[in-house]
């Protein structure tokens, strides 16, 4: 016993009340994450009934600001880390006998920050990944290639038709109509969608444009959901064809739909509730951009697929393959800190790893789950 007491003194395991509270909170948060992974019914209840209430409250606050609060929180966080490391090194160099107390202060200060981050991510991000995926609730139906091709033909036909009703600039790219109030219509789309899917009721603040757009463009991002500020954000430098669908997509995240394929699907459904051609067309373009069809060794199906694809109008093809203006990277090269190829690869790997850690075994490939959801909607919905 004396040896144990001596060892305790030697290690100086004198935990303060603050330390004990931190350990307790981390234990509770880890337990909540484990429970959410194995108690799916409770997780689903949280996502559909509790999270939207939390979202409405914080969206009402973040919506008071015209700029992206979350983006500046990230910048502030990076600065805190850099300043913290530099100041810690300086203090440790000149603090002398006070080094131990300084180390404790920094440990507790950043320990509380990490706890806050873990808390926010748990209730606004991690738990959402443990809910029941929409694909798990659908009947297990195998689609015939002929049925899939019929739907693909319908999508191509409708997209071509709507493309003739939208405005274009001198280079042939889609532009929003002067009469389109994009925020008001996106919110109206979500309200109409909520009539069938009550989860999407509630408060929707205006989606915020990303200020540091070049870095986000390097990552091929159209939009982003910030769980810390409960905001929907979009990349303002991309071609306007992407904006209606992207804003609706990010709005679905605000109501607890964290899965990208489902967010894409419900954004498409939301856009189709509109009588505004800009929104309908944006929804169709998004689906065609992500559509991933595989007919195996059925040569006849592939031939029909190619024949249908050849019917896409030049305007539609332009809009499907347009991301940012051709000279964007050249004119904004001065904003580049890390080469675009490196940033893009890192972003892809981080997204893929994040999805797998949160239980989505397919990783980034899960984005293509939108295809099955759209097919099911047309064939079985």
C-alpha positions as CSV (number, residue, x, y, z in Angstrom):
1,X,0.0,0.0,0.0
2,X,2.8,2.4,0.9
3,X,4.5,1.7,-2.5
4,X,1.2,2.5,-4.3
5,X,0.9,5.8,-2.3
6,X,4.5,6.7,-3.2
7,X,3.8,5.9,-6.8
8,X,0.7,8.2,-6.7
9,X,2.7,11.0,-5.3
10,X,5.5,10.5,-7.8
11,X,3.1,10.6,-10.7
12,X,1.3,13.6,-9.1
13,X,-2.2,12.3,-10.0
14,X,-4.0,15.2,-8.4
15,X,-6.9,15.7,-10.7
16,X,-8.9,18.9,-10.2
17,X,-12.6,19.2,-10.2
18,X,-12.3,20.5,-13.8
19,X,-10.3,17.5,-14.8
20,X,-12.8,15.1,-13.3
21,X,-15.7,16.9,-15.1
22,X,-13.8,16.6,-18.4
23,X,-13.2,12.9,-17.9
24,X,-16.9,12.4,-17.0
25,X,-18.1,14.3,-20.0
26,X,-15.9,12.4,-22.4
27,X,-17.1,9.1,-20.9
28,X,-20.7,10.2,-21.4
29,X,-20.2,11.3,-25.0
30,X,-18.4,8.1,-25.9
31,X,-21.2,6.1,-24.3
32,X,-23.8,8.2,-26.3
33,X,-21.9,7.5,-29.5
34,X,-21.8,3.8,-28.8
35,X,-25.5,3.7,-27.8
36,X,-26.5,5.5,-31.0
37,X,-24.7,3.0,-33.1
38,X,-26.4,0.0,-31.6
39,X,-29.8,1.4,-30.6
40,X,-31.1,2.5,-34.0
41,X,-34.7,3.1,-33.0
42,X,-33.6,5.6,-30.4
43,X,-31.3,7.3,-32.9
44,X,-34.0,7.5,-35.5
45,X,-36.3,9.1,-32.8
46,X,-33.6,11.7,-32.1
47,X,-33.0,12.5,-35.7
48,X,-36.7,12.9,-36.6
49,X,-38.1,14.5,-33.4
50,X,-35.3,16.1,-31.4
51,X,-32.6,17.2,-33.9
52,X,-35.0,19.4,-35.9
53,X,-36.0,21.3,-32.8
54,X,-32.3,21.9,-32.0
55,X,-31.7,22.9,-35.6
56,X,-34.6,25.4,-35.6
57,X,-33.2,27.1,-32.5
58,X,-29.7,27.5,-33.7
59,X,-30.7,28.3,-37.3
60,X,-32.7,31.2,-35.9
61,X,-29.6,32.5,-34.3
62,X,-27.1,31.9,-37.1
63,X,-29.7,33.3,-39.6
64,X,-29.3,36.7,-38.0
65,X,-25.9,37.1,-39.6
66,X,-25.5,37.7,-43.3
67,X,-22.1,36.0,-43.4
68,X,-21.1,32.4,-42.8
69,X,-20.5,32.2,-39.1
70,X,-19.2,28.7,-39.4
71,X,-16.5,29.7,-41.9
72,X,-15.2,32.3,-39.5
73,X,-15.4,29.8,-36.6
74,X,-13.0,27.6,-38.6
75,X,-10.6,30.5,-39.3
76,X,-10.7,31.4,-35.6
77,X,-10.1,27.8,-34.6
78,X,-7.0,27.6,-36.9
79,X,-5.7,30.8,-35.4
80,X,-6.3,29.6,-31.8
81,X,-4.3,26.4,-32.6
82,X,-1.4,28.3,-34.1
83,X,-1.3,31.0,-31.3
84,X,-1.7,28.3,-28.7
85,X,1.3,26.3,-29.9
86,X,3.5,29.4,-30.3
87,X,2.6,30.9,-26.9
88,X,3.0,27.6,-25.2
89,X,6.5,27.2,-26.6
90,X,7.4,30.7,-25.5
91,X,6.0,30.3,-22.0
92,X,7.7,27.0,-21.5
93,X,11.0,28.5,-22.6
94,X,10.9,31.4,-20.1
95,X,8.5,30.3,-17.3
96,X,11.1,28.6,-15.2
97,X,9.6,26.9,-12.2
98,X,6.1,27.8,-13.4
99,X,6.2,25.4,-16.3
100,X,4.1,22.8,-14.7
101,X,1.3,25.2,-13.9
102,X,1.4,26.6,-17.4
103,X,1.2,23.1,-18.9
104,X,-1.8,22.4,-16.7
105,X,-3.6,25.6,-17.8
106,X,-3.0,24.9,-21.5
107,X,-4.1,21.3,-21.1
108,X,-7.3,22.3,-19.4
109,X,-8.1,25.2,-21.7
110,X,-7.7,23.1,-24.9
111,X,-9.3,20.1,-23.1
112,X,-12.5,22.1,-22.7
113,X,-12.3,23.3,-26.3
114,X,-11.9,19.7,-27.5
115,X,-14.8,18.6,-25.3
116,X,-17.0,21.3,-26.8
117,X,-16.0,20.1,-30.3
118,X,-16.7,16.5,-29.5
119,X,-20.1,17.5,-27.9
120,X,-21.2,19.4,-31.0
121,X,-20.0,16.8,-33.4
122,X,-21.7,14.0,-31.4
123,X,-25.2,15.6,-31.5
124,X,-25.0,17.4,-34.8
125,X,-22.9,15.0,-36.9
126,X,-21.8,11.6,-35.5
127,X,-25.3,10.4,-34.3
128,X,-26.9,11.4,-37.6
129,X,-24.8,8.8,-39.4
130,X,-26.2,6.0,-37.1
131,X,-29.8,6.5,-38.2
132,X,-31.7,4.2,-40.5
133,X,-30.8,4.9,-44.2
134,X,-33.7,5.4,-46.6
135,X,-32.4,2.6,-48.8
136,X,-32.8,0.2,-45.9
137,X,-36.6,0.9,-45.6
138,X,-37.3,0.3,-49.3
139,X,-38.4,-3.0,-50.7
140,X,-35.6,-5.1,-52.1
141,X,-36.5,-5.0,-55.8
142,X,-34.2,-5.8,-58.6
143,X,-34.8,-3.5,-61.6
144,X,-34.8,-4.9,-65.1
145,X,-32.4,-3.1,-67.5
146,X,-35.3,-2.2,-69.7
147,X,-37.0,-0.4,-66.8
148,X,-33.9,1.4,-65.9
149,X,-33.4,2.6,-69.5
150,X,-37.0,3.7,-69.6
151,X,-36.4,6.0,-66.6
152,X,-33.1,7.2,-68.0
153,X,-34.9,8.1,-71.3
154,X,-37.6,9.9,-69.3
155,X,-34.9,11.9,-67.4
156,X,-33.1,12.9,-70.6
157,X,-36.4,13.8,-72.3
158,X,-37.6,16.0,-69.4
159,X,-34.2,17.6,-69.0
160,X,-34.0,18.5,-72.7
161,X,-37.6,19.9,-72.5
162,X,-37.0,22.1,-69.4
163,X,-33.6,23.3,-70.8
164,X,-35.5,25.2,-73.5
165,X,-37.4,27.2,-70.8
166,X,-34.4,28.7,-68.9
167,X,-32.2,31.7,-69.6
168,X,-28.6,31.5,-70.8
169,X,-25.6,33.9,-71.1
170,X,-23.7,34.7,-74.3
171,X,-21.5,31.6,-73.9
172,X,-24.5,29.3,-73.6
173,X,-24.4,28.6,-69.9
174,X,-27.5,28.6,-67.7
175,X,-28.2,31.7,-65.7
176,X,-30.9,32.3,-63.1
177,X,-33.9,34.2,-64.4
178,X,-34.3,37.8,-63.2
179,X,-37.6,36.8,-61.6
180,X,-36.1,34.0,-59.5
181,X,-35.7,34.7,-55.8
182,X,-33.5,31.7,-55.2
183,X,-33.6,31.8,-51.4
184,X,-37.4,32.3,-51.2
185,X,-38.0,29.5,-53.7
186,X,-35.6,27.1,-52.1
187,X,-37.4,27.6,-48.7
188,X,-40.8,27.2,-50.5
189,X,-39.5,23.9,-52.1
190,X,-38.6,22.6,-48.6
191,X,-41.9,23.6,-47.2
192,X,-43.7,21.7,-50.0
193,X,-41.4,18.7,-49.5
194,X,-42.3,18.7,-45.8
195,X,-45.9,18.0,-46.6
196,X,-44.9,14.5,-47.6
197,X,-41.8,14.3,-45.3
198,X,-42.5,16.1,-42.0
199,X,-38.9,15.9,-41.0
200,X,-38.3,18.9,-43.3
201,X,-40.6,21.3,-41.5
202,X,-39.2,24.2,-39.6
203,X,-36.8,27.1,-39.8
204,X,-34.6,27.7,-42.9
205,X,-32.2,30.6,-42.7
206,X,-30.8,32.0,-46.0
207,X,-28.0,29.8,-47.2
208,X,-24.7,31.7,-46.9
209,X,-22.1,32.1,-49.7
210,X,-18.6,30.9,-48.8
211,X,-16.2,33.9,-48.6
212,X,-13.0,31.8,-49.1
213,X,-14.4,30.2,-52.2
214,X,-11.1,29.4,-53.9
215,X,-10.0,26.9,-51.3
216,X,-13.4,25.3,-51.4
217,X,-13.4,25.2,-55.2
218,X,-10.1,23.4,-55.1
219,X,-12.0,20.6,-53.2
220,X,-14.7,20.5,-55.9
221,X,-17.3,21.6,-53.3
222,X,-20.7,22.9,-54.3
223,X,-21.9,23.4,-50.8
224,X,-21.1,22.5,-47.2
225,X,-23.1,22.0,-43.9
226,X,-21.4,23.5,-40.8
227,X,-22.6,21.6,-37.7
228,X,-21.0,24.1,-35.4
229,X,-23.1,27.0,-36.5
230,X,-26.0,25.1,-38.1
231,X,-25.7,26.8,-41.5
232,X,-26.2,25.8,-45.1
233,X,-23.4,27.2,-47.2
234,X,-22.8,27.3,-50.9
235,X,-19.9,28.0,-53.3
236,X,-20.8,31.3,-55.0
237,X,-18.3,31.0,-57.9
238,X,-19.8,27.8,-59.5
239,X,-22.1,28.1,-62.5
240,X,-25.6,29.0,-61.4
241,X,-27.1,25.8,-62.7
242,X,-25.9,24.1,-59.5
243,X,-27.3,26.6,-57.0
244,X,-31.0,25.7,-56.6
245,X,-30.3,22.0,-56.1
246,X,-27.2,22.7,-53.9
247,X,-29.1,25.0,-51.6
248,X,-32.0,22.5,-51.2
249,X,-29.4,19.8,-50.7
250,X,-27.7,21.7,-47.8
251,X,-31.1,22.5,-46.3
252,X,-31.8,18.8,-46.0
253,X,-28.7,18.5,-43.8
254,X,-30.1,21.1,-41.4
255,X,-33.0,18.7,-40.7
256,X,-30.8,15.7,-39.8
257,X,-30.4,14.1,-43.2
258,X,-26.6,13.6,-43.2
259,X,-26.3,10.9,-45.9
260,X,-25.2,12.5,-49.2
261,X,-27.1,10.2,-51.5
262,X,-30.3,10.9,-49.6
263,X,-29.6,14.6,-49.4
264,X,-29.2,14.6,-53.2
265,X,-32.4,12.6,-53.6
266,X,-34.5,14.9,-51.4
267,X,-33.0,18.0,-53.0
268,X,-34.2,16.6,-56.4
269,X,-37.6,15.9,-55.0
270,X,-37.7,19.4,-53.5
271,X,-36.8,21.0,-56.8
272,X,-39.5,19.0,-58.6
273,X,-42.2,20.6,-56.3
274,X,-41.4,23.9,-57.9
275,X,-43.1,25.5,-60.9
276,X,-40.0,27.5,-61.5
277,X,-38.1,26.0,-64.5
278,X,-34.7,27.1,-63.0
279,X,-35.3,24.8,-60.0
280,X,-36.7,21.9,-61.9
281,X,-33.9,22.0,-64.4
282,X,-31.2,22.3,-61.7
283,X,-32.7,19.2,-60.0
284,X,-32.6,17.2,-63.3
285,X,-29.0,18.3,-64.1
286,X,-27.9,17.2,-60.6
287,X,-29.4,13.7,-61.0
288,X,-28.0,13.2,-64.5
289,X,-24.6,14.4,-63.2
290,X,-24.6,11.7,-60.4
291,X,-26.5,8.9,-62.3
292,X,-24.4,5.7,-62.3
293,X,-25.9,3.0,-64.5
294,X,-24.3,-0.4,-65.0
295,X,-25.8,-3.0,-67.4
296,X,-23.1,-5.6,-67.0
297,X,-22.5,-7.6,-70.2
298,X,-25.9,-6.7,-71.6
299,X,-24.7,-5.3,-75.0
300,X,-28.2,-4.4,-76.1
301,X,-28.8,-2.3,-73.0
302,X,-25.5,-0.5,-73.5
303,X,-26.4,0.3,-77.1
304,X,-29.7,1.7,-76.0
305,X,-28.0,3.7,-73.2
306,X,-25.6,5.2,-75.7
307,X,-28.5,6.0,-78.1
308,X,-30.4,7.8,-75.4
309,X,-27.3,9.7,-74.2
310,X,-26.8,10.9,-77.8
311,X,-30.1,12.7,-77.5
312,X,-28.9,15.0,-74.8
313,X,-29.1,18.5,-76.2
314,X,-25.8,20.5,-76.4
315,X,-27.1,23.0,-73.8
316,X,-27.7,20.1,-71.3
317,X,-24.3,18.7,-71.9
318,X,-22.8,22.1,-71.3
319,X,-24.6,22.4,-68.0
320,X,-23.8,18.9,-66.8
321,X,-20.1,19.3,-67.3
322,X,-19.8,23.0,-66.1
323,X,-18.3,23.6,-62.7
324,X,-16.6,27.0,-62.6
325,X,-15.7,29.4,-65.4
326,X,-12.9,28.2,-67.6
327,X,-10.5,31.0,-66.5
328,X,-11.4,30.8,-62.9
329,X,-8.3,29.0,-61.6
330,X,-5.9,31.2,-63.7
331,X,-7.4,34.5,-62.5
332,X,-7.4,33.3,-58.9
333,X,-4.1,31.6,-58.8
334,X,-2.8,34.3,-56.4
335,X,-5.1,32.8,-53.7
336,X,-3.5,29.3,-54.0
337,X,-1.6,28.2,-50.9
338,X,-1.6,24.5,-51.7
339,X,-1.7,23.1,-55.3
340,X,-5.3,22.3,-56.4
341,X,-4.4,18.6,-57.2
342,X,-3.1,18.1,-53.7
343,X,-6.1,19.8,-52.0
344,X,-8.5,17.8,-54.1
345,X,-6.9,14.5,-53.3
346,X,-6.7,15.2,-49.6
347,X,-10.3,16.3,-49.5
348,X,-11.5,13.2,-51.3
349,X,-9.5,11.0,-48.9
350,X,-10.8,12.8,-45.9
351,X,-14.4,12.6,-47.0
352,X,-14.0,8.9,-47.8
353,X,-12.4,8.2,-44.4
354,X,-15.0,10.2,-42.6
355,X,-17.8,8.2,-44.2
356,X,-16.2,4.9,-43.4
357,X,-15.4,5.8,-39.8
358,X,-19.1,6.7,-39.4
359,X,-20.3,3.4,-40.6
360,X,-20.7,4.0,-44.3
361,X,-18.6,1.1,-45.6
362,X,-18.8,2.3,-49.2
363,X,-17.2,5.6,-48.4
364,X,-17.5,8.2,-51.2
365,X,-19.0,5.6,-53.4
366,X,-22.2,6.0,-51.3
367,X,-22.8,9.2,-53.2
368,X,-23.9,7.1,-56.1
369,X,-26.7,5.6,-54.0
370,X,-28.8,8.5,-55.4
371,X,-29.2,6.3,-58.6
372,X,-31.1,3.6,-56.7
373,X,-33.3,6.1,-54.9
374,X,-34.3,7.9,-58.1
375,X,-35.0,4.6,-59.9
376,X,-37.2,3.4,-56.9
377,X,-39.0,6.7,-56.9
378,X,-40.0,6.4,-60.6
379,X,-40.7,2.7,-60.7
380,X,-42.2,2.1,-57.2
381,X,-43.0,5.5,-55.8
